Amino acid sequence: MKPFHLRSKRKGIRFSQLSLQSKLINPQFVTFLETTKFRRLSLDKHERRMRRKTVWGRMSLLLATLVFGWIIIESAQAISLF
């Protein structure tokens, strides 16, 4: 099993990641998305939200790790006094 920090998270499919064959399946739909600027407006908001969620998740994991370490250190000091 991979370590936690090396695991890849599932990411949504972006239009730029699709193969050429899948882009040509329905060219009218792709043209519609380009003319309505769907990609630029909606996906940017979604990607920003996903980035914020990732940053908050990593910050909370870091904070939890620091708190856990502090508890371990304080416990070790308390045990050494007795």
C-alpha positions as CSV (number, residue, x, y, z in Angstrom):
1,M,0.0,0.0,0.0
2,K,1.3,3.5,-0.8
3,P,2.0,6.0,1.9
4,F,-0.7,8.5,2.6
5,H,1.1,11.5,1.0
6,L,1.7,9.5,-2.3
7,R,-1.8,8.3,-2.9
8,S,-3.5,10.0,-5.8
9,K,-6.9,11.5,-5.3
10,R,-9.6,11.0,-7.8
11,K,-9.9,14.0,-10.0
12,G,-12.7,15.0,-12.3
13,I,-12.2,14.7,-16.0
14,R,-11.2,18.0,-17.6
15,F,-11.9,18.7,-21.3
16,S,-8.1,19.0,-22.0
17,Q,-7.5,15.5,-20.7
18,L,-10.0,13.8,-23.0
19,S,-8.6,11.9,-26.0
20,L,-9.0,13.2,-29.5
21,Q,-11.5,10.4,-30.3
22,S,-13.8,11.4,-27.4
23,K,-13.7,15.0,-28.5
24,L,-14.9,14.1,-32.0
25,I,-17.8,12.0,-30.8
26,N,-20.1,15.0,-30.3
27,P,-18.5,18.1,-31.8
28,Q,-21.7,20.2,-31.5
29,F,-21.5,19.8,-27.7
30,V,-17.9,20.9,-27.6
31,T,-18.7,23.9,-29.8
32,F,-21.6,24.8,-27.5
33,L,-19.3,24.7,-24.5
34,E,-16.7,26.8,-26.2
35,T,-19.2,29.5,-27.3
36,T,-20.9,29.7,-23.9
37,K,-17.5,29.8,-22.2
38,F,-18.6,27.1,-19.9
39,R,-15.0,25.8,-19.4
40,R,-13.6,29.1,-18.4
41,L,-16.3,30.2,-16.0
42,S,-17.7,27.1,-14.3
43,L,-14.6,24.9,-14.1
44,D,-12.4,27.7,-12.7
45,K,-14.9,28.2,-9.8
46,H,-15.0,24.4,-9.3
47,E,-11.2,24.1,-9.4
48,R,-10.8,27.0,-6.9
49,R,-13.2,25.3,-4.6
50,M,-11.4,22.0,-4.9
51,R,-8.1,23.6,-4.2
52,R,-9.4,25.4,-1.1
53,K,-10.8,22.1,0.1
54,T,-7.5,20.4,-0.5
55,V,-5.6,23.1,1.4
56,W,-8.0,23.1,4.3
57,G,-7.7,19.3,4.5
58,R,-3.9,19.3,4.5
59,M,-3.8,22.2,7.0
60,S,-6.2,20.3,9.3
61,L,-4.1,17.1,9.0
62,L,-1.0,19.1,9.8
63,L,-2.7,20.7,12.8
64,A,-3.9,17.3,14.1
65,T,-0.4,15.9,13.7
66,L,1.1,18.8,15.7
67,V,-1.5,18.5,18.4
68,F,-0.9,14.7,18.6
69,G,2.8,15.2,18.9
70,W,2.4,17.8,21.6
71,I,0.2,15.4,23.6
72,I,2.8,12.7,23.2
73,I,5.7,15.0,24.3
74,E,3.7,16.3,27.3
75,S,2.7,12.8,28.3
76,A,6.3,11.6,28.1
77,Q,7.4,14.6,30.3
78,A,4.7,13.8,32.8
79,I,5.7,10.2,33.0
80,S,9.3,11.1,33.5
81,L,8.4,13.2,36.5
82,F,6.8,10.3,38.3
